[in-house]
């Protein structure tokens, strides 16, 4: 069964015409998005600056109650 | 919000709008084209006519291009939540987390399994298994949209949750209330049906091009017949879901409805503006006329908003100043209650830190009594709750005008196809060809109405956009704005180039 599934996908990819170009485009795009855009430009602010949920809650509560 | 950098909020909003609008170029076509392809394949399986197989495979190819290029453009919005909108992300809590997790899992399993069978399985599985996979791709893609729109519906009308004052997060109290939030399901139905309309326009537009070029005529006529029939049915459905959406706005976001119609002064038997030019000098507190010119349908807005000819529709003025006769609270009153909510939340936090249980209990009680108005506590003046009226008004009227034109287009095309006159009406084919950009404009206009019309709220009445943003420099948001503008434009150019190449090759070679 697993062998059948493997060959189904393998043959499918091997026989693609237009699809190959699309896959290159998808992989390039995913690489740019995750390895460049996410890594260099989009840190998760709360994850990076605080180590626990309690700290994150306190920070947000501070923003909500003491102004910015 | 006194120390907030306004350019940070504006750039964060602009970046999110750019990402969402570009993402929405790809999504609706996928939502609709999957169904059209499934219908065409059903005809092939039923008739055994090899021409329908070729037709199905051609449109499936274009679907693949659109899917591949649009894939992962939505993930950027999740990046933005964590970086630019971290306050919002935290406060929203598991309301977004649960639906998005379901969406992610469903999309992954549906798409990796049934997409593969749909594209690779033509000669490997039985006709019926293949057809089933195609239908499951269509249903699965549309169900993916459900969860996103449930989350969006909650932002427009937050229900089924409770704000936890200790964690500063919203907690789900009733999953079903969130899922069956009227704002969510009307939005879902209106959004997916508008995607079906766009897909029908897409097929008609490209098929019209073939007819104008006098090539692949049989293929084009068959495609047009299916697309126009589908388009007409879903357009009429779209009209009813649009009516439901307007009703939801009337009930839960009356300011949005007032902005959509440029209604400054409320009235019973309120007319709807079929066409109008807003008076730029008009403010909610002056006596200028609302329009420089307008053509109105009597009682139309009362009917649209409340399904009654003589219903009262409040205008921007009444929504700001309040109107006791109709039970409308003034925004100043809401601002005062909001300030009490903010202060009592602060007192609760302080008392808890000092282990003063009595004081904490009292502060929490006061907060719970006023928490409904929390968001108003961060606004400076009542006028802050007025969205951009011209943008909302013109976007709404563009969407409705185009939507009505599509109904006429589908009806005329069906008639001309059935009387076998379509290929001779070259002017009409050109009109059909150029209606596709209008379909995209209608799509984007719809989202502008939904999102600009509910400003200043990130979460209605609970969190204004100014409080939802992170404390980061506006410069970094500006840089990534332009980065995305370039990246998305490149993707759009790639989409158009690959698609036009494939269209020129035609159904025979494809």
Interface residues (C-beta under 8 A of the other chain):
Chain A: X8 X9 X11 X12 X13 X15 X18 X19 X21 X22 X23 X25 X26 X29 X30 X32 X33 X37 X38 X41 X42 X43 X44 X45 X46 X47 X53 X56 X57 X60 X61 X63 X64 X65 X66 X67 X68
Chain B: X1 X2 X3 X4 X61 X64 X65 X68 X69 X71 X72 X75 X76 X79 X80 X82 X83 X86 X87 X89 X90 X91 X116 X119 X120 X121 X124 X166 X167 X168 X169 X342 X343 X345 X346 X349 X467 X470 X471 X472 X476 X479 X480 X483 X487 X491 X494 X498 X502
